[in-house]
Amino acid sequence: MIGEELRQARLAKGLTLDELAGATKIRALVIDSMENEDFSPCGGRVYARGQIRGLAVYLGIEPEMLLEQFDSQFPPED
């Protein structure tokens, strides 16, 4: 799960939600929601993908793997 991978990477780096928010400029509320598999506070699919990518890069996770998971869970609407 995307959120669990983000949470585990954050915790492995010893970061709080507020510290990660400060470093990435993504609100702590949004990160917390993402870690709980709720991407609605992201502001839309495009923004969610960008935020996943930004968090992954900062946390040292391969972003493409998480984005593939996101796309399979939330396919683009035609």
N, CA, C and O atoms as a Tripos MOL2 file, in Angstrom:
@<TRIPOS>MOLECULE
protein
  312   311    78     0     0
PROTEIN
NO_CHARGES

@<TRIPOS>ATOM
      1 N           0.8400   -1.1800    0.0000 N.3       1 MET1
      2 CA          0.0000    0.0000    0.0000 C.3       1 MET1
      3 C           0.8910    1.2520    0.0000 C.2       1 MET1
      4 O           1.9170    1.3050    0.6780 O.2       1 MET1
      5 N           0.4830    2.2180   -0.7520 N.am      2 ILE2
      6 CA          1.2510    3.4480   -0.9240 C.3       2 ILE2
      7 C           1.4700    4.1500    0.4070 C.2       2 ILE2
      8 O           2.5950    4.4990    0.7640 O.2       2 ILE2
      9 N           0.3810    4.3490    1.1300 N.am      3 GLY3
     10 CA          0.4660    5.0820    2.3970 C.3       3 GLY3
     11 C           1.3810    4.4190    3.3980 C.2       3 GLY3
     12 O           2.1490    5.0920    4.0870 O.2       3 GLY3
     13 N           1.3040    3.1050    3.4850 N.am      4 GLU4
     14 CA          2.1470    2.3790    4.4400 C.3       4 GLU4
     15 C           3.6160    2.4800    4.0600 C.2       4 GLU4
     16 O           4.4790    2.5940    4.9310 O.2       4 GLU4
     17 N           3.9040    2.4400    2.7670 N.am      5 GLU5
     18 CA          5.2960    2.5830    2.3260 C.3       5 GLU5
     19 C           5.8300    3.9730    2.6550 C.2       5 GLU5
     20 O           6.9700    4.1190    3.0960 O.2       5 GLU5
     21 N           5.0020    4.9920    2.4380 N.am      6 LEU6
     22 CA          5.4170    6.3560    2.7900 C.3       6 LEU6
     23 C           5.6400    6.4820    4.2930 C.2       6 LEU6
     24 O           6.6380    7.0580    4.7260 O.2       6 LEU6
     25 N           4.7210    5.9500    5.0860 N.am      7 ARG7
     26 CA          4.8370    6.0280    6.5520 C.3       7 ARG7
     27 C           6.1030    5.3170    7.0310 C.2       7 ARG7
     28 O           6.8550    5.8590    7.8410 O.2       7 ARG7
     29 N           6.3330    4.1090    6.5300 N.am      8 GLN8
     30 CA          7.5120    3.3450    6.9660 C.3       8 GLN8
     31 C           8.8080    4.0720    6.6050 C.2       8 GLN8
     32 O           9.7490    4.0980    7.3990 O.2       8 GLN8
     33 N           8.8580    4.6500    5.4310 N.am      9 ALA9
     34 CA         10.0570    5.3890    5.0150 C.3       9 ALA9
     35 C          10.2520    6.6230    5.8900 C.2       9 ALA9
     36 O          11.3770    6.9440    6.2730 O.2       9 ALA9
     37 N           9.1580    7.3140    6.2050 N.am     10 ARG10
     38 CA          9.2520    8.5020    7.0780 C.3      10 ARG10
     39 C           9.7650    8.1120    8.4500 C.2      10 ARG10
     40 O          10.6690    8.7510    8.9900 O.2      10 ARG10
     41 N           9.1840    7.0590    9.0130 N.am     11 LEU11
     42 CA          9.5880    6.6160   10.3460 C.3      11 LEU11
     43 C          11.0250    6.1070   10.3570 C.2      11 LEU11
     44 O          11.7520    6.3170   11.3270 O.2      11 LEU11
     45 N          11.4360    5.4380    9.2800 N.am     12 ALA12
     46 CA         12.8080    4.9350    9.1900 C.3      12 ALA12
     47 C          13.8140    6.0840    9.2020 C.2      12 ALA12
     48 O          14.9370    5.9320    9.6820 O.2      12 ALA12
     49 N          13.4040    7.2210    8.6750 N.am     13 LYS13
     50 CA         14.2740    8.4000    8.6770 C.3      13 LYS13
     51 C          14.1280    9.2050    9.9640 C.2      13 LYS13
     52 O          14.8140   10.2100   10.1500 O.2      13 LYS13
     53 N          13.2380    8.7690   10.8510 N.am     14 GLY14
     54 CA         13.0550    9.4520   12.1250 C.3      14 GLY14
     55 C          12.3700   10.7940   12.0110 C.2      14 GLY14
     56 O          12.6110   11.6840   12.8260 O.2      14 GLY14
     57 N          11.5180   10.9570   11.0090 N.am     15 LEU15
     58 CA         10.8610   12.2400   10.7720 C.3      15 LEU15
     59 C           9.4310   12.2330   11.3120 C.2      15 LEU15
     60 O           8.7190   11.2350   11.2020 O.2      15 LEU15
     61 N           9.0250   13.3500   11.8920 N.am     16 THR16
     62 CA          7.6210   13.5390   12.2550 C.3      16 THR16
     63 C           6.8810   14.0380   11.0190 C.2      16 THR16
     64 O           7.4910   14.4250   10.0230 O.2      16 THR16
     65 N           5.5580   14.0190   11.1050 N.am     17 LEU17
     66 CA          4.7610   14.5770   10.0040 C.3      17 LEU17
     67 C           5.1250   16.0430    9.7770 C.2      17 LEU17
     68 O           5.2800   16.4760    8.6350 O.2      17 LEU17
     69 N           5.2600   16.8010   10.8520 N.am     18 ASP18
     70 CA          5.5800   18.2270   10.7130 C.3      18 ASP18
     71 C           6.9570   18.4510   10.0910 C.2      18 ASP18
     72 O           7.1320   19.3700    9.2910 O.2      18 ASP18
     73 N           7.9260   17.6240   10.4520 N.am     19 GLU19
     74 CA          9.2620   17.7670    9.8640 C.3      19 GLU19
     75 C           9.2300   17.4630    8.3650 C.2      19 GLU19
     76 O           9.8400   18.1720    7.5640 O.2      19 GLU19
     77 N           8.5130   16.4020    7.9990 N.am     20 LEU20
     78 CA          8.4090   16.0600    6.5750 C.3      20 LEU20
     79 C           7.6450   17.1370    5.8230 C.2      20 LEU20
     80 O           7.9990   17.4810    4.6960 O.2      20 LEU20
     81 N           6.6070   17.6660    6.4380 N.am     21 ALA21
     82 CA          5.8400   18.7470    5.8080 C.3      21 ALA21
     83 C           6.7180   19.9660    5.5710 C.2      21 ALA21
     84 O           6.6720   20.5720    4.5000 O.2      21 ALA21
     85 N           7.5090   20.3220    6.5590 N.am     22 GLY22
     86 CA          8.3930   21.4710    6.4100 C.3      22 GLY22
     87 C           9.4200   21.2830    5.3140 C.2      22 GLY22
     88 O           9.7470   22.2210    4.5870 O.2      22 GLY22
     89 N           9.9250   20.0690    5.2000 N.am     23 ALA23
     90 CA         10.9600   19.7890    4.2050 C.3      23 ALA23
     91 C          10.4080   19.7110    2.7910 C.2      23 ALA23
     92 O          11.1000   20.0670    1.8370 O.2      23 ALA23
     93 N           9.1610   19.2460    2.6430 N.am     24 THR24
     94 CA          8.6040   19.0220    1.3110 C.3      24 THR24
     95 C           7.5890   20.0800    0.8860 C.2      24 THR24
     96 O           7.1910   20.1310   -0.2780 O.2      24 THR24
     97 N           7.1730   20.9210    1.8280 N.am     25 LYS25
     98 CA          6.1460   21.9480    1.5760 C.3      25 LYS25
     99 C           4.7790   21.3380    1.2660 C.2      25 LYS25
    100 O           3.9360   21.9730    0.6320 O.2      25 LYS25
    101 N           4.5690   20.0980    1.7210 N.am     26 ILE26
    102 CA          3.2710   19.4470    1.6180 C.3      26 ILE26
    103 C           2.6870   19.4480    3.0270 C.2      26 ILE26
    104 O           3.3400   18.9890    3.9650 O.2      26 ILE26
    105 N           1.4800   19.9520    3.1860 N.am     27 ARG27
    106 CA          0.8960   20.0760    4.5240 C.3      27 ARG27
    107 C           0.8630   18.7410    5.2620 C.2      27 ARG27
    108 O           0.6380   17.6890    4.6640 O.2      27 ARG27
    109 N           1.0910   18.8030    6.5760 N.am     28 ALA28
    110 CA          1.0980   17.5960    7.4160 C.3      28 ALA28
    111 C          -0.2380   16.8610    7.3160 C.2      28 ALA28
    112 O          -0.2650   15.6310    7.3070 O.2      28 ALA28
    113 N          -1.3360   17.5970    7.2420 N.am     29 LEU29
    114 CA         -2.6570   16.9790    7.1170 C.3      29 LEU29
    115 C          -2.7460   16.1390    5.8440 C.2      29 LEU29
    116 O          -3.3060   15.0430    5.8520 O.2      29 LEU29
    117 N          -2.1960   16.6550    4.7680 N.am     30 VAL30
    118 CA         -2.2110   15.9340    3.4860 C.3      30 VAL30
    119 C          -1.3440   14.6830    3.5870 C.2      30 VAL30
    120 O          -1.7550   13.6110    3.1440 O.2      30 VAL30
    121 N          -0.1580   14.8060    4.1630 N.am     31 ILE31
    122 CA          0.7250   13.6510    4.3050 C.3      31 ILE31
    123 C           0.0660   12.5930    5.1820 C.2      31 ILE31
    124 O           0.0860   11.4070    4.8530 O.2      31 ILE31
    125 N          -0.5120   13.0210    6.2860 N.am     32 ASP32
    126 CA         -1.1880   12.0820    7.1810 C.3      32 ASP32
    127 C          -2.3140   11.3580    6.4480 C.2      32 ASP32
    128 O          -2.4740   10.1460    6.5890 O.2      32 ASP32
    129 N          -3.0830   12.0940    5.6750 N.am     33 SER33
    130 CA         -4.1710   11.4730    4.9050 C.3      33 SER33
    131 C          -3.6260   10.4780    3.8960 C.2      33 SER33
    132 O          -4.1700    9.3840    3.7430 O.2      33 SER33
    133 N          -2.5570   10.8490    3.2100 N.am     34 MET34
    134 CA         -1.9490    9.9580    2.2300 C.3      34 MET34
    135 C          -1.4530    8.6770    2.9060 C.2      34 MET34
    136 O          -1.6130    7.5840    2.3640 O.2      34 MET34
    137 N          -0.8590    8.8150    4.0730 N.am     35 GLU35
    138 CA         -0.3740    7.6420    4.7990 C.3      35 GLU35
    139 C          -1.5260    6.7230    5.1980 C.2      35 GLU35
    140 O          -1.3200    5.5370    5.4560 O.2      35 GLU35
    141 N          -2.7310    7.2700    5.2460 N.am     36 ASN36
    142 CA         -3.9290    6.4940    5.5720 C.3      36 ASN36
    143 C          -4.7540    6.1700    4.3270 C.2      36 ASN36
    144 O          -5.9460    5.8750    4.4150 O.2      36 ASN36
    145 N          -4.0970    6.2310    3.1650 N.am     37 GLU37
    146 CA         -4.7150    5.8640    1.8820 C.3      37 GLU37
    147 C          -5.8840    6.7610    1.4780 C.2      37 GLU37
    148 O          -6.7570    6.3400    0.7190 O.2      37 GLU37
    149 N          -5.9030    7.9860    1.9800 N.am     38 ASP38
    150 CA         -6.9300    8.9590    1.5950 C.3      38 ASP38
    151 C          -6.2350   10.0570    0.8050 C.2      38 ASP38
    152 O          -5.5110   10.8790    1.3680 O.2      38 ASP38
    153 N          -6.4600   10.0630   -0.5030 N.am     39 PHE39
    154 CA         -5.7780   11.0240   -1.3650 C.3      39 PHE39
    155 C          -6.6610   12.2180   -1.7220 C.2      39 PHE39
    156 O          -6.2600   13.0660   -2.5200 O.2      39 PHE39
    157 N          -7.8530   12.2890   -1.1420 N.am     40 SER40
    158 CA         -8.7740   13.3830   -1.4590 C.3      40 SER40
    159 C          -8.2360   14.7620   -1.0520 C.2      40 SER40
    160 O          -8.5060   15.7270   -1.7660 O.2      40 SER40
    161 N          -7.4930   14.9120    0.0530 N.am     41 PRO41
    162 CA         -6.9680   16.2470    0.3800 C.3      41 PRO41
    163 C          -5.8520   16.7250   -0.5480 C.2      41 PRO41
    164 O          -5.3980   17.8630   -0.4280 O.2      41 PRO41
    165 N          -5.4130   15.8850   -1.4560 N.am     42 CYS42
    166 CA         -4.3110   16.2520   -2.3500 C.3      42 CYS42
    167 C          -4.7140   17.3020   -3.3830 C.2      42 CYS42
    168 O          -3.8540   17.9930   -3.9290 O.2      42 CYS42
    169 N          -6.0070   17.4270   -3.6550 N.am     43 GLY43
    170 CA         -6.4610   18.4280   -4.6060 C.3      43 GLY43
    171 C          -6.6580   17.9080   -6.0130 C.2      43 GLY43
    172 O          -6.7570   18.6980   -6.9520 O.2      43 GLY43
    173 N          -6.7160   16.6170   -6.1810 N.am     44 GLY44
    174 CA         -6.9230   16.0330   -7.4990 C.3      44 GLY44
    175 C          -5.8380   15.0350   -7.8420 C.2      44 GLY44
    176 O          -4.7890   14.9740   -7.2010 O.2      44 GLY44
    177 N          -6.1180   14.2590   -8.8650 N.am     45 ARG45
    178 CA         -5.2350   13.1700   -9.2690 C.3      45 ARG45
    179 C          -3.8340   13.6490   -9.6540 C.2      45 ARG45
    180 O          -2.8380   13.0540   -9.2410 O.2      45 ARG45
    181 N          -3.7570   14.7010  -10.4290 N.am     46 VAL46
    182 CA         -2.4600   15.2130  -10.8810 C.3      46 VAL46
    183 C          -1.6300   15.6760   -9.6830 C.2      46 VAL46
    184 O          -0.4310   15.4070   -9.6020 O.2      46 VAL46
    185 N          -2.2840   16.3750   -8.7570 N.am     47 TYR47
    186 CA         -1.5790   16.8500   -7.5630 C.3      47 TYR47
    187 C          -1.1550   15.6820   -6.6790 C.2      47 TYR47
    188 O          -0.0580   15.6880   -6.1210 O.2      47 TYR47
    189 N          -2.0220   14.6860   -6.5520 N.am     48 ALA48
    190 CA         -1.6890   13.5110   -5.7420 C.3      48 ALA48
    191 C          -0.4390   12.8220   -6.2960 C.2      48 ALA48
    192 O           0.4510   12.4350   -5.5390 O.2      48 ALA48
    193 N          -0.3810   12.6740   -7.6070 N.am     49 ARG49
    194 CA          0.7830   12.0400   -8.2250 C.3      49 ARG49
    195 C           2.0510   12.8530   -7.9640 C.2      49 ARG49
    196 O           3.1080   12.2920   -7.6740 O.2      49 ARG49
    197 N           1.9370   14.1660   -8.0700 N.am     50 GLY50
    198 CA          3.0900   15.0220   -7.8050 C.3      50 GLY50
    199 C           3.5420   14.9490   -6.3550 C.2      50 GLY50
    200 O           4.7390   14.9480   -6.0680 O.2      50 GLY50
    201 N           2.5820   14.8900   -5.4470 N.am     51 GLN51
    202 CA          2.9180   14.8110   -4.0330 C.3      51 GLN51
    203 C           3.5180   13.4520   -3.6790 C.2      51 GLN51
    204 O           4.4450   13.3720   -2.8740 O.2      51 GLN51
    205 N           2.9940   12.3910   -4.2760 N.am     52 ILE52
    206 CA          3.5820   11.0640   -4.0660 C.3      52 ILE52
    207 C           5.0290   11.0730   -4.5540 C.2      52 ILE52
    208 O           5.9300   10.5960   -3.8630 O.2      52 ILE52
    209 N           5.2390   11.6190   -5.7480 N.am     53 ARG53
    210 CA          6.5970   11.6760   -6.3060 C.3      53 ARG53
    211 C           7.5310   12.4800   -5.3970 C.2      53 ARG53
    212 O           8.6440   12.0450   -5.1000 O.2      53 ARG53
    213 N           7.0770   13.6390   -4.9650 N.am     54 GLY54
    214 CA          7.9110   14.4880   -4.1090 C.3      54 GLY54
    215 C           8.2710   13.8200   -2.7890 C.2      54 GLY54
    216 O           9.4200   13.8750   -2.3520 O.2      54 GLY54
    217 N           7.2870   13.1910   -2.1570 N.am     55 LEU55
    218 CA          7.5530   12.4950   -0.8970 C.3      55 LEU55
    219 C           8.5000   11.3260   -1.1100 C.2      55 LEU55
    220 O           9.4380   11.1260   -0.3370 O.2      55 LEU55
    221 N           8.2510   10.5540   -2.1630 N.am     56 ALA56
    222 CA          9.0950    9.3890   -2.4370 C.3      56 ALA56
    223 C          10.5440    9.7990   -2.6570 C.2      56 ALA56
    224 O          11.4540    9.2020   -2.0810 O.2      56 ALA56
    225 N          10.7610   10.7980   -3.4750 N.am     57 VAL57
    226 CA         12.1240   11.2600   -3.7580 C.3      57 VAL57
    227 C          12.7880   11.7210   -2.4620 C.2      57 VAL57
    228 O          13.9270   11.3460   -2.1830 O.2      57 VAL57
    229 N          12.0970   12.5170   -1.6800 N.am     58 TYR58
    230 CA         12.6720   13.0150   -0.4280 C.3      58 TYR58
    231 C          12.9990   11.8660    0.5250 C.2      58 TYR58
    232 O          14.0230   11.8870    1.2080 O.2      58 TYR58
    233 N          12.1160   10.8610    0.5650 N.am     59 LEU59
    234 CA         12.2950    9.7460    1.5020 C.3      59 LEU59
    235 C          13.1970    8.6410    0.9660 C.2      59 LEU59
    236 O          13.5010    7.6900    1.6850 O.2      59 LEU59
    237 N          13.6280    8.7570   -0.2910 N.am     60 GLY60
    238 CA         14.5320    7.7750   -0.8570 C.3      60 GLY60
    239 C          13.8490    6.5110   -1.3660 C.2      60 GLY60
    240 O          14.4570    5.4410   -1.4100 O.2      60 GLY60
    241 N          12.5840    6.6440   -1.7480 N.am     61 ILE61
    242 CA         11.8310    5.5210   -2.3100 C.3      61 ILE61
    243 C          11.7540    5.7150   -3.8210 C.2      61 ILE61
    244 O          11.7480    6.8470   -4.3030 O.2      61 ILE61
    245 N          11.6970    4.6180   -4.5670 N.am     62 GLU62
    246 CA         11.5220    4.6990   -6.0140 C.3      62 GLU62
    247 C          10.1180    5.2050   -6.3180 C.2      62 GLU62
    248 O           9.1500    4.4880   -6.0640 O.2      62 GLU62
    249 N           9.9720    6.4200   -6.8550 N.am     63 PRO63
    250 CA          8.6410    6.9780   -7.0690 C.3      63 PRO63
    251 C           7.8120    6.2210   -8.0970 C.2      63 PRO63
    252 O           6.5920    6.1370   -7.9580 O.2      63 PRO63
    253 N           8.4470    5.6690   -9.1230 N.am     64 GLU64
    254 CA          7.6820    5.0120  -10.1900 C.3      64 GLU64
    255 C           6.8760    3.8290   -9.6620 C.2      64 GLU64
    256 O           5.7580    3.5850  -10.1150 O.2      64 GLU64
    257 N           7.4360    3.0990   -8.7130 N.am     65 MET65
    258 CA          6.7330    1.9600   -8.1360 C.3      65 MET65
    259 C           5.4400    2.4310   -7.4330 C.2      65 MET65
    260 O           4.3810    1.8240   -7.5870 O.2      65 MET65
    261 N           5.5540    3.5190   -6.6650 N.am     66 LEU66
    262 CA          4.3800    4.0400   -5.9660 C.3      66 LEU66
    263 C           3.3700    4.6230   -6.9470 C.2      66 LEU66
    264 O           2.1640    4.4770   -6.7490 O.2      66 LEU66
    265 N           3.8460    5.2780   -7.9970 N.am     67 LEU67
    266 CA          2.9380    5.8650   -8.9770 C.3      67 LEU67
    267 C           2.2000    4.7830   -9.7630 C.2      67 LEU67
    268 O           1.0340    4.9620  -10.1150 O.2      67 LEU67
    269 N           2.8590    3.6800  -10.0360 N.am     68 GLU68
    270 CA          2.1810    2.5620  -10.7020 C.3      68 GLU68
    271 C           1.0700    2.0100   -9.8120 C.2      68 GLU68
    272 O          -0.0200    1.6970  -10.2900 O.2      68 GLU68
    273 N           1.3530    1.8950   -8.5180 N.am     69 GLN69
    274 CA          0.3300    1.4390   -7.5660 C.3      69 GLN69
    275 C          -0.8390    2.4190   -7.5390 C.2      69 GLN69
    276 O          -2.0010    2.0140   -7.5530 O.2      69 GLN69
    277 N          -0.5210    3.7090   -7.5000 N.am     70 PHE70
    278 CA         -1.5630    4.7360   -7.4760 C.3      70 PHE70
    279 C          -2.4290    4.6430   -8.7270 C.2      70 PHE70
    280 O          -3.6570    4.6720   -8.6430 O.2      70 PHE70
    281 N          -1.7870    4.5300   -9.8850 N.am     71 ASP71
    282 CA         -2.5290    4.4680  -11.1460 C.3      71 ASP71
    283 C          -3.4230    3.2300  -11.2310 C.2      71 ASP71
    284 O          -4.4990    3.2790  -11.8250 O.2      71 ASP71
    285 N          -2.9780    2.1280  -10.6390 N.am     72 SER72
    286 CA         -3.8210    0.9370  -10.6780 C.3      72 SER72
    287 C          -5.0000    1.0610   -9.6880 C.2      72 SER72
    288 O          -6.0870    0.5430   -9.9470 O.2      72 SER72
    289 N          -4.7760    1.7430   -8.5690 N.am     73 GLN73
    290 CA         -5.8620    1.9560   -7.5960 C.3      73 GLN73
    291 C          -6.8480    3.0220   -8.0690 C.2      73 GLN73
    292 O          -8.0550    2.9190   -7.8480 O.2      73 GLN73
    293 N          -6.3060    4.0460   -8.7230 N.am     74 PHE74
    294 CA         -7.1200    5.1980   -9.1380 C.3      74 PHE74
    295 C          -6.8600    5.5080  -10.6060 C.2      74 PHE74
    296 O          -6.1720    6.4780  -10.9250 O.2      74 PHE74
    297 N          -7.4050    4.6910  -11.4980 N.am     75 PRO75
    298 CA         -7.1460    4.9190  -12.9280 C.3      75 PRO75
    299 C          -7.7170    6.2570  -13.3840 C.2      75 PRO75
    300 O          -8.7220    6.7250  -12.8490 O.2      75 PRO75
    301 N          -7.0740    6.8680  -14.3710 N.am     76 PRO76
    302 CA         -7.5770    8.1530  -14.8750 C.3      76 PRO76
    303 C          -8.9780    7.9910  -15.4660 C.2      76 PRO76
    304 O          -9.3030    6.9770  -16.0850 O.2      76 PRO76
    305 N          -9.7750    9.0020  -15.2570 N.am     77 GLU77
    306 CA        -11.1240    8.9920  -15.8280 C.3      77 GLU77
    307 C         -11.0600    9.5770  -17.2210 C.2      77 GLU77
    308 O         -10.3450   10.5500  -17.4610 O.2      77 GLU77
    309 N         -11.8010    8.9920  -18.1320 N.am     78 ASP78
    310 CA        -11.8170    9.4950  -19.5160 C.3      78 ASP78
    311 C         -12.8230   10.6050  -19.6820 C.2      78 ASP78
    312 O         -12.9710   11.1460  -20.7780 O.2      78 ASP78
@<TRIPOS>BOND
     1     1     2 1
     2     2     3 1
     3     3     4 2
     4     3     5 am
     5     5     6 1
     6     6     7 1
     7     7     8 2
     8     7     9 am
     9     9    10 1
    10    10    11 1
    11    11    12 2
    12    11    13 am
    13    13    14 1
    14    14    15 1
    15    15    16 2
    16    15    17 am
    17    17    18 1
    18    18    19 1
    19    19    20 2
    20    19    21 am
    21    21    22 1
    22    22    23 1
    23    23    24 2
    24    23    25 am
    25    25    26 1
    26    26    27 1
    27    27    28 2
    28    27    29 am
    29    29    30 1
    30    30    31 1
    31    31    32 2
    32    31    33 am
    33    33    34 1
    34    34    35 1
    35    35    36 2
    36    35    37 am
    37    37    38 1
    38    38    39 1
    39    39    40 2
    40    39    41 am
    41    41    42 1
    42    42    43 1
    43    43    44 2
    44    43    45 am
    45    45    46 1
    46    46    47 1
    47    47    48 2
    48    47    49 am
    49    49    50 1
    50    50    51 1
    51    51    52 2
    52    51    53 am
    53    53    54 1
    54    54    55 1
    55    55    56 2
    56    55    57 am
    57    57    58 1
    58    58    59 1
    59    59    60 2
    60    59    61 am
    61    61    62 1
    62    62    63 1
    63    63    64 2
    64    63    65 am
    65    65    66 1
    66    66    67 1
    67    67    68 2
    68    67    69 am
    69    69    70 1
    70    70    71 1
    71    71    72 2
    72    71    73 am
    73    73    74 1
    74    74    75 1
    75    75    76 2
    76    75    77 am
    77    77    78 1
    78    78    79 1
    79    79    80 2
    80    79    81 am
    81    81    82 1
    82    82    83 1
    83    83    84 2
    84    83    85 am
    85    85    86 1
    86    86    87 1
    87    87    88 2
    88    87    89 am
    89    89    90 1
    90    90    91 1
    91    91    92 2
    92    91    93 am
    93    93    94 1
    94    94    95 1
    95    95    96 2
    96    95    97 am
    97    97    98 1
    98    98    99 1
    99    99   100 2
   100    99   101 am
   101   101   102 1
   102   102   103 1
   103   103   104 2
   104   103   105 am
   105   105   106 1
   106   106   107 1
   107   107   108 2
   108   107   109 am
   109   109   110 1
   110   110   111 1
   111   111   112 2
   112   111   113 am
   113   113   114 1
   114   114   115 1
   115   115   116 2
   116   115   117 am
   117   117   118 1
   118   118   119 1
   119   119   120 2
   120   119   121 am
   121   121   122 1
   122   122   123 1
   123   123   124 2
   124   123   125 am
   125   125   126 1
   126   126   127 1
   127   127   128 2
   128   127   129 am
   129   129   130 1
   130   130   131 1
   131   131   132 2
   132   131   133 am
   133   133   134 1
   134   134   135 1
   135   135   136 2
   136   135   137 am
   137   137   138 1
   138   138   139 1
   139   139   140 2
   140   139   141 am
   141   141   142 1
   142   142   143 1
   143   143   144 2
   144   143   145 am
   145   145   146 1
   146   146   147 1
   147   147   148 2
   148   147   149 am
   149   149   150 1
   150   150   151 1
   151   151   152 2
   152   151   153 am
   153   153   154 1
   154   154   155 1
   155   155   156 2
   156   155   157 am
   157   157   158 1
   158   158   159 1
   159   159   160 2
   160   159   161 am
   161   161   162 1
   162   162   163 1
   163   163   164 2
   164   163   165 am
   165   165   166 1
   166   166   167 1
   167   167   168 2
   168   167   169 am
   169   169   170 1
   170   170   171 1
   171   171   172 2
   172   171   173 am
   173   173   174 1
   174   174   175 1
   175   175   176 2
   176   175   177 am
   177   177   178 1
   178   178   179 1
   179   179   180 2
   180   179   181 am
   181   181   182 1
   182   182   183 1
   183   183   184 2
   184   183   185 am
   185   185   186 1
   186   186   187 1
   187   187   188 2
   188   187   189 am
   189   189   190 1
   190   190   191 1
   191   191   192 2
   192   191   193 am
   193   193   194 1
   194   194   195 1
   195   195   196 2
   196   195   197 am
   197   197   198 1
   198   198   199 1
   199   199   200 2
   200   199   201 am
   201   201   202 1
   202   202   203 1
   203   203   204 2
   204   203   205 am
   205   205   206 1
   206   206   207 1
   207   207   208 2
   208   207   209 am
   209   209   210 1
   210   210   211 1
   211   211   212 2
   212   211   213 am
   213   213   214 1
   214   214   215 1
   215   215   216 2
   216   215   217 am
   217   217   218 1
   218   218   219 1
   219   219   220 2
   220   219   221 am
   221   221   222 1
   222   222   223 1
   223   223   224 2
   224   223   225 am
   225   225   226 1
   226   226   227 1
   227   227   228 2
   228   227   229 am
   229   229   230 1
   230   230   231 1
   231   231   232 2
   232   231   233 am
   233   233   234 1
   234   234   235 1
   235   235   236 2
   236   235   237 am
   237   237   238 1
   238   238   239 1
   239   239   240 2
   240   239   241 am
   241   241   242 1
   242   242   243 1
   243   243   244 2
   244   243   245 am
   245   245   246 1
   246   246   247 1
   247   247   248 2
   248   247   249 am
   249   249   250 1
   250   250   251 1
   251   251   252 2
   252   251   253 am
   253   253   254 1
   254   254   255 1
   255   255   256 2
   256   255   257 am
   257   257   258 1
   258   258   259 1
   259   259   260 2
   260   259   261 am
   261   261   262 1
   262   262   263 1
   263   263   264 2
   264   263   265 am
   265   265   266 1
   266   266   267 1
   267   267   268 2
   268   267   269 am
   269   269   270 1
   270   270   271 1
   271   271   272 2
   272   271   273 am
   273   273   274 1
   274   274   275 1
   275   275   276 2
   276   275   277 am
   277   277   278 1
   278   278   279 1
   279   279   280 2
   280   279   281 am
   281   281   282 1
   282   282   283 1
   283   283   284 2
   284   283   285 am
   285   285   286 1
   286   286   287 1
   287   287   288 2
   288   287   289 am
   289   289   290 1
   290   290   291 1
   291   291   292 2
   292   291   293 am
   293   293   294 1
   294   294   295 1
   295   295   296 2
   296   295   297 am
   297   297   298 1
   298   298   299 1
   299   299   300 2
   300   299   301 am
   301   301   302 1
   302   302   303 1
   303   303   304 2
   304   303   305 am
   305   305   306 1
   306   306   307 1
   307   307   308 2
   308   307   309 am
   309   309   310 1
   310   310   311 1
   311   311   312 2
@<TRIPOS>SUBSTRUCTURE
     1 MET1         2 RESIDUE 1 A MET
     2 ILE2         6 RESIDUE 1 A ILE
     3 GLY3        10 RESIDUE 1 A GLY
     4 GLU4        14 RESIDUE 1 A GLU
     5 GLU5        18 RESIDUE 1 A GLU
     6 LEU6        22 RESIDUE 1 A LEU
     7 ARG7        26 RESIDUE 1 A ARG
     8 GLN8        30 RESIDUE 1 A GLN
     9 ALA9        34 RESIDUE 1 A ALA
    10 ARG10       38 RESIDUE 1 A ARG
    11 LEU11       42 RESIDUE 1 A LEU
    12 ALA12       46 RESIDUE 1 A ALA
    13 LYS13       50 RESIDUE 1 A LYS
    14 GLY14       54 RESIDUE 1 A GLY
    15 LEU15       58 RESIDUE 1 A LEU
    16 THR16       62 RESIDUE 1 A THR
    17 LEU17       66 RESIDUE 1 A LEU
    18 ASP18       70 RESIDUE 1 A ASP
    19 GLU19       74 RESIDUE 1 A GLU
    20 LEU20       78 RESIDUE 1 A LEU
    21 ALA21       82 RESIDUE 1 A ALA
    22 GLY22       86 RESIDUE 1 A GLY
    23 ALA23       90 RESIDUE 1 A ALA
    24 THR24       94 RESIDUE 1 A THR
    25 LYS25       98 RESIDUE 1 A LYS
    26 ILE26      102 RESIDUE 1 A ILE
    27 ARG27      106 RESIDUE 1 A ARG
    28 ALA28      110 RESIDUE 1 A ALA
    29 LEU29      114 RESIDUE 1 A LEU
    30 VAL30      118 RESIDUE 1 A VAL
    31 ILE31      122 RESIDUE 1 A ILE
    32 ASP32      126 RESIDUE 1 A ASP
    33 SER33      130 RESIDUE 1 A SER
    34 MET34      134 RESIDUE 1 A MET
    35 GLU35      138 RESIDUE 1 A GLU
    36 ASN36      142 RESIDUE 1 A ASN
    37 GLU37      146 RESIDUE 1 A GLU
    38 ASP38      150 RESIDUE 1 A ASP
    39 PHE39      154 RESIDUE 1 A PHE
    40 SER40      158 RESIDUE 1 A SER
    41 PRO41      162 RESIDUE 1 A PRO
    42 CYS42      166 RESIDUE 1 A CYS
    43 GLY43      170 RESIDUE 1 A GLY
    44 GLY44      174 RESIDUE 1 A GLY
    45 ARG45      178 RESIDUE 1 A ARG
    46 VAL46      182 RESIDUE 1 A VAL
    47 TYR47      186 RESIDUE 1 A TYR
    48 ALA48      190 RESIDUE 1 A ALA
    49 ARG49      194 RESIDUE 1 A ARG
    50 GLY50      198 RESIDUE 1 A GLY
    51 GLN51      202 RESIDUE 1 A GLN
    52 ILE52      206 RESIDUE 1 A ILE
    53 ARG53      210 RESIDUE 1 A ARG
    54 GLY54      214 RESIDUE 1 A GLY
    55 LEU55      218 RESIDUE 1 A LEU
    56 ALA56      222 RESIDUE 1 A ALA
    57 VAL57      226 RESIDUE 1 A VAL
    58 TYR58      230 RESIDUE 1 A TYR
    59 LEU59      234 RESIDUE 1 A LEU
    60 GLY60      238 RESIDUE 1 A GLY
    61 ILE61      242 RESIDUE 1 A ILE
    62 GLU62      246 RESIDUE 1 A GLU
    63 PRO63      250 RESIDUE 1 A PRO
    64 GLU64      254 RESIDUE 1 A GLU
    65 MET65      258 RESIDUE 1 A MET
    66 LEU66      262 RESIDUE 1 A LEU
    67 LEU67      266 RESIDUE 1 A LEU
    68 GLU68      270 RESIDUE 1 A GLU
    69 GLN69      274 RESIDUE 1 A GLN
    70 PHE70      278 RESIDUE 1 A PHE
    71 ASP71      282 RESIDUE 1 A ASP
    72 SER72      286 RESIDUE 1 A SER
    73 GLN73      290 RESIDUE 1 A GLN
    74 PHE74      294 RESIDUE 1 A PHE
    75 PRO75      298 RESIDUE 1 A PRO
    76 PRO76      302 RESIDUE 1 A PRO
    77 GLU77      306 RESIDUE 1 A GLU
    78 ASP78      310 RESIDUE 1 A ASP
